[in-house]
């Protein structure tokens, strides 16, 4: 399996009740499924924060202005997807929404993303360990705790 490094970001979206948004993806290579926060690659010339805002809008249709700019945690990733292994750090940003379970749209998804996205769901972070499919990153509950700590995230990586 080829190992790749790709600059990417993720956005931890929390609704008014503290539920976290996860997208349910089906791997086109082997059909396996995983739950993951919205996010994706950083385009050339784009800052991680700009990429996080763009990806949030594209993948969910949610307001990218909801991202709290100062809330970032870098997470070491090791993910298998579409026949490749992706490794390296990804910044995770926090976005809070005033509504409970805000509605999402698929309008900004690329054609392959339209095919591979099985859906989404807002989860109570306490139940993440009980998900029936793979969770990426597996330590997402700790990432959420670091992002929402009253004094903000410190130097932390999973």
Secondary structure by P-SEA (a helix, b strand, c coil): cbbbbbbccccccccccbbbbbbbbbcccccccccccccccccccccaaaaaaaaaaaacccccccccccbbbbbbbbbbcccbbbbbbbbbbbbbbcccccccccccccaaaaaaccbbbbbcccccccccccccccaaaaaaaaaacccccccccc
